[in-house]
């Protein structure tokens, strides 16, 4: 059983693969997630150019 937060991360890993900076398509996805209890941040670092992008959600 997966949580809603895990499903969001998988969605990014499956649909948001192309780096907007260099155009590299990261087939592995590799989005990481972290939370501080008040928000959750999904982050991806491009393996080609090291550009970082994040999606942040406020909880509660």
Backbone bond lengths (Angstrom), bond angles and torsions (degrees), N, CA, C in turn:
res aa  C-N    CA-C-N  psi(-1)  N-CA   C-N-CA  omega(-1)  CA-C   N-CA-C  phi
1 X - - - 1.452 - - 1.530 108.77 -
2 X 1.315 116.09 132.61 1.455 120.16 179.95 1.526 110.26 -108.18
3 X 1.311 114.51 152.70 1.461 120.23 178.76 1.532 108.99 -87.24
4 X 1.325 117.47 162.57 1.468 119.26 175.81 1.527 112.49 -57.55
5 X 1.319 117.56 -35.60 1.464 120.74 179.90 1.525 111.65 -67.17
6 X 1.324 116.92 -37.37 1.469 120.49 176.34 1.523 110.56 -67.16
7 X 1.317 116.68 -36.93 1.469 120.08 179.16 1.529 110.92 -66.34
8 X 1.325 117.57 -37.44 1.463 120.06 176.91 1.527 110.08 -63.84
9 X 1.334 117.04 -45.66 1.469 120.22 179.18 1.523 110.47 -59.85
10 X 1.311 117.50 -43.82 1.476 120.49 178.80 1.521 111.42 -62.75
11 X 1.332 116.10 -36.73 1.469 119.42 177.31 1.527 110.12 -59.87
12 X 1.317 117.29 -47.27 1.463 120.07 177.54 1.530 110.68 -61.57
13 X 1.316 117.15 -42.78 1.468 120.73 -178.89 1.528 111.49 -63.55
14 X 1.316 117.53 -29.38 1.463 120.96 -177.62 1.527 114.11 -94.49
15 X 1.328 118.42 -21.55 1.459 119.13 -173.89 1.526 114.26 -120.93
16 X 1.301 118.88 -22.51 1.468 121.87 -174.77 1.520 109.13 -111.87
17 X 1.329 116.40 70.63 1.460 121.54 -172.65 1.527 114.04 -103.13
18 X 1.336 116.99 -19.11 1.465 119.89 -174.14 1.524 110.95 -91.90
19 X 1.309 115.85 126.32 1.463 121.65 178.78 1.525 109.53 -70.06
20 X 1.335 118.15 125.78 1.458 119.92 178.82 1.534 113.17 -71.58
21 X 1.311 117.32 -16.60 1.471 120.99 -179.19 1.526 112.78 -83.06
22 X 1.341 116.81 -49.02 1.472 119.32 -174.01 1.524 113.87 -117.85
23 X 1.343 117.42 -9.71 1.454 120.80 179.16 1.518 115.08 85.93
24 X 1.327 117.78 -1.23 1.463 121.18 179.08 1.527 109.93 -62.76
25 X 1.332 115.79 136.70 1.460 121.12 177.07 1.520 108.36 -102.01
26 X 1.319 116.29 112.97 1.463 123.10 -178.32 1.523 108.52 -90.03
27 X 1.297 116.73 96.46 1.465 121.56 -177.53 1.529 113.06 -63.97
28 X 1.317 117.22 -24.34 1.464 121.08 179.70 1.530 112.42 -78.37
29 X 1.315 116.67 -22.71 1.466 120.11 -179.01 1.509 112.02 79.88
30 X 1.304 117.03 -80.38 1.464 124.15 175.54 1.524 114.76 54.42
31 X 1.310 116.50 50.38 1.457 120.79 170.92 1.516 107.61 -82.73
32 X 1.309 117.15 136.05 1.464 120.93 175.68 1.522 107.79 -107.73
33 X 1.307 115.51 154.25 1.462 119.36 178.13 1.519 109.18 -130.40
34 X 1.338 114.08 149.06 1.459 119.82 175.63 1.525 107.84 -148.53
35 X 1.316 115.29 156.46 1.450 120.21 179.32 1.516 109.66 -140.44
36 X 1.323 114.84 150.65 1.458 120.65 174.18 1.527 110.21 -112.91
37 X 1.327 116.17 11.73 1.456 122.19 -179.59 1.513 113.10 95.21
38 X 1.327 117.18 -25.52 1.456 121.29 179.95 1.516 113.38 -108.35
39 X 1.319 115.14 -18.17 1.454 119.90 177.83 1.525 108.95 -153.72
40 X 1.312 115.51 161.16 1.458 120.99 175.45 1.519 107.91 -125.22
41 X 1.315 115.54 138.00 1.458 121.97 -178.05 1.522 108.46 -121.09
42 X 1.332 115.67 126.32 1.463 122.30 173.32 1.521 105.89 -103.72
43 X 1.345 116.77 129.44 1.463 121.21 -173.75 1.518 110.53 -133.79
44 X 1.319 115.04 141.43 1.462 121.55 175.94 1.522 108.30 -133.33
45 X 1.325 116.24 135.28 1.459 122.26 174.51 1.522 107.23 -113.77
46 X 1.315 116.33 123.89 1.464 121.18 -178.56 1.528 109.79 -65.44
47 X 1.340 117.60 127.32 1.465 119.55 178.91 1.528 113.15 -71.91
48 X 1.316 117.76 -13.20 1.454 120.83 -179.34 1.531 112.59 -90.33
49 X 1.351 117.38 -48.14 1.474 119.49 -174.67 1.530 113.56 -120.01
50 X 1.330 117.39 -1.13 1.470 124.00 178.39 1.532 114.13 68.75
51 X 1.338 116.95 14.77 1.468 119.47 174.79 1.531 108.38 -65.92
52 X 1.310 115.57 139.94 1.454 121.22 -178.85 1.527 109.03 -111.57
53 X 1.321 116.00 138.89 1.460 120.40 174.32 1.518 108.96 -137.19
54 X 1.314 115.47 149.40 1.459 121.29 -175.89 1.525 111.02 -137.55
55 X 1.319 114.19 150.91 1.456 123.20 169.33 1.521 105.17 -124.22
56 X 1.332 117.39 126.56 1.469 122.13 -176.84 1.519 110.34 -119.40
57 X 1.325 116.11 135.21 1.454 123.07 177.38 1.521 109.29 -124.13
58 X 1.316 116.38 132.95 1.452 121.12 175.35 1.521 108.73 -86.80
59 X 1.330 116.77 131.71 1.470 122.00 -178.50 1.513 110.42 -94.48
60 X 1.313 114.30 147.18 1.444 122.09 171.23 1.446 115.79 75.09
